[in-house]
Amino acid sequence: MNSEPALQLSATTDDGQTELHDLWVIVNGEVIERRVEPRLLLSDFLRHTLGLTGTHVGCEHGVCGACTILVDGVSMRACLMLAVQANGLSIQTVEALGTPDQLNPLQQAFRECHGLQCGFCTPGMLMTASEIVERYPNADEAQIRDLLSGNLCRCTGYQGIVQAVMACAKPNLETK
Amino acid sequence: MLSAHVGSAKIIAGGQSLIPMMNFRVVQPGVVIDIGRLLELETLTQDSQGGLICGARMRHNAMIESPLAAAGWPIIPQALRHVAHLAIRNRGTIGGSLAHADPAAEWALLAVLLEAELTLSSVRGDRRVAANDFFLGPLTTDLQEDEMIIQVRFPALPKGHRAVFHEVSRRPGDFAMAACAVILDFDGQQIRSARVGLMGVMDRAFRLTDLERALMGQRPSDQLIREWSADICGDIDLMNDRQASAQFRRHLARSLVARCLAEASGLHGTSGGQSHSATH
């Protein structure tokens, strides 16, 4: 039943047993193949199945932005996707950016501009910011604020975050 | 597949409304049918009569960035910039938004304003429904349980028309407390035809048909616009909730209609919603 390429029945039961689905996905450049329950959220797949706990889960209904990841290069909410919907797609989480020893330019800018405090919103902020510097490099401050409006921060405030993104959102700056 | 699971199945496209509802267990479908791989529903073309043919899986951001939509239907990208946030616009679709039928959804207002025609498909065949007949109430449409939206057609608009959209919400991306869309077609300085739509104030988006008729042949001025907008929504019950009182919504509706009419007539500064544009 689930071999149909176009239309996938993503939840079926027979005698209370949930049918598992094959999932083929690229996560941070690595090919991952797993069998998953159809009802599993992508955010839970990343955190619990793969152990990539950098993707944070805040509100679980698309409001807070903490779980924002890149799917085929554009930002999406991991809590508003089923893992099976990511089949065949390429995903980047915050783990793809830099390492503690070697921060990527955005992470470095967040550090320098005091763009984080408790750090809960930071992974989502960084992933949205990654899309901004990649796809909207000419955005001015007002546009950056608008593009960031889907990510909530409850402690640092947005000043430092916006400054960090502005520092990186320049066409010639090296961003990854 | 949908007809085999009538009553327990839900179609999922972008999932930006369905999955939050599933996460809250407000909706518990037995079967979810993913149309995410149906590439034939992710197309945007123009037909021989100049209409815009939009596949049901077109994402909000793809429409915002479409040169075709911007050239003939500039009100579409103007309004869609107000849809939620970047990550939601990257994933949510026109078909999903119309089927969900939130009273404060920009797509619903656009469909009613632009007199869109929806193609609904089932194993029984296809049928076409005018947007005006499709929306029955909040989260309620004419879509039957075995049907799905496959296509939306927007008829051509007069060349050189002026379009303005404005919305008021607590923060950018929040649900609209009120929004207004105006399309004016001028013959010299006189209005040849007018369309005025409101959303977020009642249980569904609607057109101000009396006002539209009254505007025909008129030459707008500040004084006239004040008069035209003074009585709007005077005799209907508006939504009254935690977001905004009915009284405040009435005030917003009048202010927004006046502002949109003035800008579409070239009377005030014409920012036309461009302050939020993500140009690149």
HADDOCK unambig.tbl for C-alpha pairs under 7 A between the chains (distance, minus, plus):
assign (segid A and resid 6 and name CA) (segid B and resid 35 and name CA) 6.97 0.50 0.50
assign (segid A and resid 6 and name CA) (segid B and resid 37 and name CA) 4.92 0.50 0.50
assign (segid A and resid 6 and name CA) (segid B and resid 38 and name CA) 5.49 0.50 0.50
assign (segid A and resid 7 and name CA) (segid B and resid 33 and name CA) 6.91 0.50 0.50
assign (segid A and resid 7 and name CA) (segid B and resid 34 and name CA) 5.98 0.50 0.50
assign (segid A and resid 7 and name CA) (segid B and resid 35 and name CA) 5.69 0.50 0.50
assign (segid A and resid 7 and name CA) (segid B and resid 37 and name CA) 6.75 0.50 0.50
assign (segid A and resid 8 and name CA) (segid B and resid 33 and name CA) 5.95 0.50 0.50
assign (segid A and resid 8 and name CA) (segid B and resid 34 and name CA) 5.40 0.50 0.50
assign (segid A and resid 9 and name CA) (segid B and resid 31 and name CA) 6.99 0.50 0.50
assign (segid A and resid 9 and name CA) (segid B and resid 32 and name CA) 6.27 0.50 0.50
assign (segid A and resid 9 and name CA) (segid B and resid 33 and name CA) 5.02 0.50 0.50
assign (segid A and resid 9 and name CA) (segid B and resid 34 and name CA) 6.65 0.50 0.50
assign (segid A and resid 10 and name CA) (segid B and resid 31 and name CA) 6.72 0.50 0.50
assign (segid A and resid 10 and name CA) (segid B and resid 32 and name CA) 5.42 0.50 0.50
assign (segid A and resid 10 and name CA) (segid B and resid 33 and name CA) 5.99 0.50 0.50
assign (segid A and resid 10 and name CA) (segid B and resid 34 and name CA) 6.75 0.50 0.50
assign (segid A and resid 11 and name CA) (segid B and resid 30 and name CA) 6.80 0.50 0.50
assign (segid A and resid 11 and name CA) (segid B and resid 31 and name CA) 4.91 0.50 0.50
assign (segid A and resid 11 and name CA) (segid B and resid 32 and name CA) 5.76 0.50 0.50
assign (segid A and resid 12 and name CA) (segid B and resid 31 and name CA) 6.08 0.50 0.50
assign (segid A and resid 60 and name CA) (segid B and resid 23 and name CA) 6.84 0.50 0.50
assign (segid A and resid 61 and name CA) (segid B and resid 20 and name CA) 4.50 0.50 0.50
assign (segid A and resid 61 and name CA) (segid B and resid 23 and name CA) 6.86 0.50 0.50
assign (segid A and resid 62 and name CA) (segid B and resid 20 and name CA) 6.96 0.50 0.50
assign (segid A and resid 74 and name CA) (segid B and resid 90 and name CA) 6.86 0.50 0.50
assign (segid A and resid 75 and name CA) (segid B and resid 87 and name CA) 4.89 0.50 0.50
assign (segid A and resid 75 and name CA) (segid B and resid 90 and name CA) 6.84 0.50 0.50
assign (segid A and resid 76 and name CA) (segid B and resid 87 and name CA) 4.38 0.50 0.50
assign (segid A and resid 76 and name CA) (segid B and resid 88 and name CA) 6.51 0.50 0.50
assign (segid A and resid 76 and name CA) (segid B and resid 90 and name CA) 6.62 0.50 0.50
assign (segid A and resid 76 and name CA) (segid B and resid 91 and name CA) 6.65 0.50 0.50
assign (segid A and resid 77 and name CA) (segid B and resid 87 and name CA) 6.30 0.50 0.50
assign (segid A and resid 80 and name CA) (segid B and resid 15 and name CA) 6.52 0.50 0.50
assign (segid A and resid 80 and name CA) (segid B and resid 16 and name CA) 6.11 0.50 0.50
assign (segid A and resid 80 and name CA) (segid B and resid 19 and name CA) 5.46 0.50 0.50
assign (segid A and resid 80 and name CA) (segid B and resid 20 and name CA) 6.55 0.50 0.50
assign (segid A and resid 81 and name CA) (segid B and resid 15 and name CA) 6.81 0.50 0.50
assign (segid A and resid 136 and name CA) (segid B and resid 280 and name CA) 5.58 0.50 0.50
assign (segid A and resid 138 and name CA) (segid B and resid 280 and name CA) 6.21 0.50 0.50
assign (segid A and resid 139 and name CA) (segid B and resid 278 and name CA) 6.88 0.50 0.50
assign (segid A and resid 143 and name CA) (segid B and resid 276 and name CA) 6.57 0.50 0.50
assign (segid A and resid 143 and name CA) (segid B and resid 278 and name CA) 6.12 0.50 0.50
assign (segid A and resid 146 and name CA) (segid B and resid 172 and name CA) 6.87 0.50 0.50
assign (segid A and resid 147 and name CA) (segid B and resid 86 and name CA) 5.94 0.50 0.50
assign (segid A and resid 149 and name CA) (segid B and resid 85 and name CA) 6.61 0.50 0.50
assign (segid A and resid 149 and name CA) (segid B and resid 172 and name CA) 6.67 0.50 0.50
assign (segid A and resid 150 and name CA) (segid B and resid 85 and name CA) 4.94 0.50 0.50
assign (segid A and resid 150 and name CA) (segid B and resid 86 and name CA) 6.78 0.50 0.50
